[in-house]
């Protein structure tokens, strides 16, 4: 299977410190690499006010992970978003070439 380029964008609670944010990024990076993908960028973006309340939160820390992986990996990342209590919201996008 050919690897494709993806980005995963997710939101963490605004009360997380830098160590907790980095631990979260490392968790997703490890999951992607264990499933045959490679991460080109994993970074904290910014703390922003949310457009509307999500799970009781009005602010969140946005994190972006850019990766290249087989088509099965994004579904695994989505699964991790759903089962993680710390993720307010997360999406995986296919990046255009």
Secondary structure, DSSP 4 states (H G I P E B T S, - for coil): ---EEEEEEEEEETT--HHHHHHHHHHHHHHHHHTT-EEEEEEEEEEEEEEEEETTEEEEEEEEEEEEE-TTHHHHHHHHHHH-SSEEEEEEEEPP-
